[in-house]
Amino acid sequence: MNKTKPAVINYLVNPFRYIAGNKSLLIGFLSLIVLSIVAYFSNSYFSGAIGAQYGGAYQHNPYIVHVAQIFAGWLSLCFVMYAMAFVMSKSKIRFIDFAGTLAISKAPLLGFALFGFIPAVHLNVDFQNDYGTLNTLVENMMENITPAIPIIIISLVFPIWSIILMYNAYSTCSNLKGAKAGISFVAALVIVMIFSRFTDQWILLLIC
């Protein structure tokens, strides 16, 4: 029984030892579709490499925004991580492995999206409303934020888990280890985060 626990933990943090290629791409693609559907109904948003947030009670966007943000973030990760590995690794690498494993690394965000069904996590402030003074607006925001803080803190476990999976996906697919893997992964992540700021704006301009 003690041998089973490490095996389960290893599978949860690094399933890419067992899943790769076409199988990982299929599982990952389906998980992204499911994530986009749950995100739409729970008013949750996932942009870029690691972006995860809950929309306000007065903020609702069409489904296409959710699916576009999720897939744009995934594709950005795939191309940047693959390019970084191509430069840093001496091993033979395959784009399909990066695409599949990085898609699967987004799966834990489903847990974050499920917390979005709790009304308290959505800021109940209408910024188009006239609150009279800045203090009144701040007081109204604090009244809404305070009950949500414990829930939001717990829900952050899922983005952290997702980042761990991303690193293991990158390390496994690139065959990089140690400092070389860590530094190049962080560099690629930063590039995707910067690039996603532009893609998010383009998505909103084109769709909304």
Helices and strands as residue ranges (DSSP letters): H 4-13, G 15-17, H 21-42, E 44-45, E 53-54, H 63-88, H 95-104, H 109-115, G 119-121, H 134-155, H 157-174, H 178-207
